[in-house]
Amino acid sequence: MSESAYRVRAMEATDVAVVMEIERQAYPFPWSDGIFNDCIRSGYYAVVLETDDRVRAYGVMSSGAGEAHVLNVCVHPAERGRGLGRELLHLMEAEALRRKADMLLLEVRPSNTVAINLYESMGFNEIGLRKNYYPAAGGREDALVMARQLSFGGVE
């Protein structure tokens, strides 16, 4: 991804309609607009990546008690394979460090091998399993819990 080709900015309430369009295309069980609005109102780290004034990808992360939790990373289906998901995770890692988190956590569907490969390539390791976490066509799907230790660059 060419950094100059994409602009990163905070997600705003006015972005939610476009974010929902992407969310619906990307996932069979998308978040609701209310969830995105709650995350923005709550001060979660929520960003969009855009080009030509169009949102192409977005991410949401919460943080507290020394941990940061990646809640949503989504790239428009037509934009996949261009490094936007990796870019979002790098941005979240930098923000997690800024917020003094020493651990970055996320959940992922075991069936989402593309995401799992991305997370593993970025140093995430599987640390647990949440049974029946995600809605699925046949009922519920488990979630792999993955984590990456962050470094402040010094001894605390």
C-alpha positions as CSV (number, residue, x, y, z in Angstrom):
1,M,0.0,0.0,0.0
2,S,1.3,3.4,-0.9
3,E,1.0,5.6,2.3
4,S,0.3,8.7,0.2
5,A,-2.6,6.9,-1.6
6,Y,-4.6,6.5,1.6
7,R,-5.6,9.0,4.2
8,V,-6.2,7.8,7.8
9,R,-8.6,9.7,10.0
10,A,-10.9,9.2,13.0
11,M,-14.2,7.5,12.2
12,E,-17.1,9.9,12.7
13,A,-20.8,9.4,13.1
14,T,-21.3,10.6,9.5
15,D,-19.2,7.7,8.3
16,V,-21.4,5.0,9.8
17,A,-23.7,4.7,6.8
18,V,-20.8,4.0,4.5
19,V,-19.1,1.8,7.0
20,M,-22.3,-0.3,7.3
21,E,-22.4,-0.7,3.5
22,I,-18.9,-2.2,3.6
23,E,-19.7,-4.2,6.8
24,R,-22.7,-5.8,5.1
25,Q,-20.7,-6.7,2.0
26,A,-17.9,-8.2,4.1
27,Y,-19.7,-10.2,6.7
28,P,-22.7,-12.5,6.7
29,F,-23.4,-11.3,10.3
30,P,-22.4,-7.6,10.4
31,W,-22.3,-5.3,13.3
32,S,-25.2,-2.8,13.6
33,D,-24.9,0.9,13.1
34,G,-25.7,1.2,16.8
35,I,-22.6,-0.7,17.7
36,F,-20.4,1.6,15.6
37,N,-22.1,4.7,17.0
38,D,-21.6,3.4,20.6
39,C,-17.9,2.8,19.9
40,I,-17.4,6.3,18.6
41,R,-19.3,7.9,21.5
42,S,-17.3,5.8,24.0
43,G,-14.0,7.1,22.7
44,Y,-12.8,3.8,21.3
45,Y,-10.0,4.1,18.7
46,A,-12.0,4.0,15.5
47,V,-10.4,5.0,12.2
48,V,-11.1,4.8,8.5
49,L,-8.7,4.5,5.6
50,E,-9.9,6.4,2.6
51,T,-8.8,7.4,-0.9
52,D,-10.6,9.7,-3.3
53,D,-12.8,10.7,-0.3
54,R,-14.2,7.1,-0.1
55,V,-13.8,4.8,2.9
56,R,-12.0,1.7,1.9
57,A,-11.3,0.1,5.3
58,Y,-11.9,0.7,9.0
59,G,-11.0,-0.6,12.4
60,V,-12.2,-0.3,16.0
61,M,-10.2,-1.0,19.1
62,S,-10.9,-0.6,22.8
63,S,-8.3,-0.3,25.5
64,G,-8.0,-0.3,29.3
65,A,-6.2,-2.0,32.2
66,G,-3.0,-2.4,30.2
67,E,-4.7,-4.2,27.3
68,A,-6.0,-3.2,23.9
69,H,-8.7,-5.3,22.1
70,V,-9.1,-5.2,18.4
71,L,-12.9,-5.3,17.9
72,N,-13.3,-4.9,14.2
73,V,-10.9,-4.8,11.2
74,C,-12.6,-4.7,7.9
75,V,-11.5,-4.0,4.3
76,H,-13.9,-3.5,1.5
77,P,-14.0,-6.7,-0.5
78,A,-12.7,-4.9,-3.7
79,E,-9.7,-3.6,-1.8
80,R,-8.5,-6.8,-0.2
81,G,-4.9,-8.0,-0.8
82,R,-3.5,-4.5,-0.9
83,G,-2.2,-4.3,2.7
84,L,-5.0,-2.3,4.2
85,G,-5.7,-4.8,7.0
86,R,-2.1,-4.9,7.9
87,E,-1.9,-1.1,7.9
88,L,-4.9,-0.9,10.2
89,L,-3.3,-3.4,12.6
90,H,-0.1,-1.3,12.6
91,L,-2.1,1.8,13.4
92,M,-3.9,0.0,16.2
93,E,-0.6,-1.3,17.6
94,A,0.8,2.2,17.7
95,E,-2.3,3.6,19.4
96,A,-2.3,0.7,21.9
97,L,1.3,1.6,22.8
98,R,0.3,5.3,23.1
99,R,-2.4,4.2,25.5
100,K,0.2,2.2,27.5
101,A,-1.2,-1.2,26.7
102,D,1.3,-4.1,26.8
103,M,-1.0,-6.7,25.2
104,L,-3.1,-6.5,21.9
105,L,-5.9,-9.1,21.8
106,L,-8.5,-10.1,19.2
107,E,-10.9,-12.8,18.3
108,V,-11.2,-14.5,14.9
109,R,-13.3,-17.2,13.4
110,P,-11.4,-20.4,12.9
111,S,-12.9,-20.5,9.4
112,N,-11.2,-17.1,8.5
113,T,-7.8,-18.5,7.5
114,V,-6.9,-15.4,5.6
115,A,-7.2,-13.3,8.7
116,I,-5.5,-15.9,10.9
117,N,-2.5,-15.9,8.5
118,L,-2.3,-12.1,8.6
119,Y,-2.4,-12.1,12.4
120,E,0.2,-14.8,12.7
121,S,2.5,-13.0,10.3
122,M,2.2,-10.0,12.6
123,G,3.3,-11.9,15.7
124,F,-0.1,-12.9,17.1
125,N,-0.4,-16.2,18.8
126,E,-3.4,-18.3,19.7
127,I,-4.0,-18.1,23.5
128,G,-7.5,-19.5,23.9
129,L,-10.9,-20.4,22.5
130,R,-14.3,-18.8,23.1
131,K,-17.0,-21.4,22.5
132,N,-20.0,-20.4,20.4
133,Y,-18.9,-16.8,20.1
134,Y,-19.9,-15.9,16.6
135,P,-23.3,-16.2,15.0
136,A,-23.1,-18.6,12.0
137,A,-25.5,-20.1,9.4
138,G,-25.6,-23.4,11.3
139,G,-25.9,-21.8,14.8
140,R,-22.8,-20.6,16.4
141,E,-19.0,-20.6,15.6
142,D,-16.2,-20.6,18.1
143,A,-13.6,-17.8,18.2
144,L,-9.9,-18.2,18.4
145,V,-8.4,-15.7,20.9
146,M,-5.1,-14.4,19.7
147,A,-2.7,-12.0,21.4
148,R,0.5,-10.1,20.7
149,Q,2.8,-8.8,23.4
150,L,3.7,-5.2,22.9
151,S,6.9,-3.5,23.9
152,F,7.4,0.0,25.2
153,G,11.0,-0.1,24.1
154,G,12.4,-0.1,27.7
155,V,12.1,-1.6,31.1
156,E,9.0,-0.6,33.0
